[in-house]
């Protein structure tokens, strides 16, 4: 689900509580946990480091907005890729559809390891099909 500009602006205002135009890891943690109380410290740190491109130990408003725009582009590209290989429009990838996607996307010597890693990590219920959320979680 894509965030609207309004939602992104609202999150920034909520997170930048002292209105100094930058976020500390603590400010980000407080804001994220208003939406999801169960987010781990490690996940917050990962988010923070991923957005703090200049490694200044703060996230500027530019870094934040640039990251949000890039996320939207990556998300749209992933959705297009998933739909391209979902030949039966089932909103899942069968094992065969997924293997074809991997064959078309990776060097031949990596196909088996990528498929194995993905299935071990993502197909938690072992049903042999890949949902879009499983796909996005692994590759996103």
C-alpha positions in Angstrom: 0.0 0.0 0.0 1.4 3.3 -1.1 1.5 6.2 1.4 0.0 9.5 0.3 2.0 12.7 0.6 -0.3 13.7 3.3 0.4 10.6 5.3 4.1 11.1 4.9 3.8 14.7 6.0 1.8 13.6 9.0 4.4 11.0 10.0 7.2 13.6 9.7 5.3 16.1 11.9 4.6 13.4 14.5 8.2 12.1 14.5 10.0 15.5 14.5 8.4 16.4 17.9 10.9 19.3 18.6 10.6 20.7 15.0 14.3 20.9 14.5 14.1 19.5 10.9 15.8 16.2 11.7 15.1 12.9 13.4 17.1 11.0 16.0 16.8 7.3 16.3 14.7 7.9 19.5 12.3 10.2 17.7 11.9 7.7 14.9 11.3 4.9 17.4 8.6 6.8 19.2 6.8 7.7 16.0 7.0 4.1 14.5 5.8 2.6 17.8 2.7 4.8 17.7 1.6 2.7 14.7 3.1 -0.6 15.8 4.1 -1.2 19.4 5.8 -4.5 18.6 8.6 -3.1 16.3 12.0 -4.3 17.8 14.9 -2.0 18.5 16.9 -3.9 15.9 14.2 -3.2 13.2 14.1 0.5 14.2 17.9 0.7 14.0 17.8 -0.9 10.6 15.2 1.6 9.4 17.2 4.5 10.7 20.5 3.4 9.2 18.8 2.7 5.9 17.5 6.3 5.7 20.5 8.1 7.3 22.5 8.1 4.0 25.0 10.7 5.1 25.6 8.8 8.4 25.2 12.0 10.4 23.3 10.1 13.1 20.2 12.1 12.3 17.7 11.9 9.4 17.1 15.1 7.6 13.8 15.9 6.1 15.4 15.5 2.6 16.7 12.1 3.5 13.3 11.0 4.8 11.3 12.2 1.8 13.8 10.8 -0.7 13.7 7.5 1.0 9.9 7.5 1.0 9.8 8.3 -2.7 12.4 5.5 -3.4 10.3 3.0 -1.4 7.2 3.8 -3.5 9.2 3.2 -6.7 10.7 -0.1 -5.5 7.3 -1.2 -4.3 5.7 -0.5 -7.6 8.5 -2.3 -9.5 8.2 -5.3 -7.2 4.4 -5.5 -7.8 4.9 -5.3 -11.6 7.5 -8.1 -11.4 5.2 -10.3 -9.3 2.3 -9.8 -11.6 4.4 -10.6 -14.7 5.1 -14.1 -13.4 1.7 -14.7 -11.8 0.5 -16.3 -15.1 -2.8 -17.5 -13.7 -3.7 -14.3 -11.9 -4.1 -16.1 -8.6 -2.2 -13.5 -6.6 0.3 -16.2 -5.7 3.3 -17.6 -7.5 3.3 -21.4 -7.8 6.7 -23.1 -7.3 7.1 -23.2 -11.1 6.2 -19.5 -11.6 8.6 -18.5 -8.8 11.5 -20.7 -10.2 11.0 -19.1 -13.7 11.2 -15.6 -12.1 14.4 -16.6 -10.4 15.9 -18.2 -13.6 15.1 -15.0 -15.5 16.6 -12.7 -12.7 19.7 -14.5 -11.5 22.8 -16.1 -12.9 22.3 -19.8 -13.5 24.7 -20.8 -10.8 22.7 -18.9 -8.2 19.2 -20.2 -9.1 19.1 -23.2 -6.7 20.5 -21.3 -3.8 18.2 -18.4 -4.2 15.1 -20.6 -4.5 16.2 -22.7 -1.5 16.9 -19.6 0.7 13.6 -18.0 -0.3 11.5 -21.1 0.4 13.2 -21.7 3.7 12.8 -18.1 4.8 9.4 -17.1 3.3 7.1 -20.1 2.8 6.4 -20.4 6.5 3.2 -22.5 6.1 4.8 -24.8 3.6 1.9 -24.5 1.1 4.3 -24.4 -1.9 2.9 -21.1 -3.2 4.3 -17.6 -2.7 2.0 -14.8 -1.8 2.9 -11.2 -2.7 3.5 -10.4 0.9 6.0 -13.3 1.2 7.7 -12.2 -2.0 7.9 -8.5 -0.9 9.2 -9.4 2.6 12.1 -11.4 1.1 13.1 -9.1 -1.8 11.9 -5.8 -0.4 
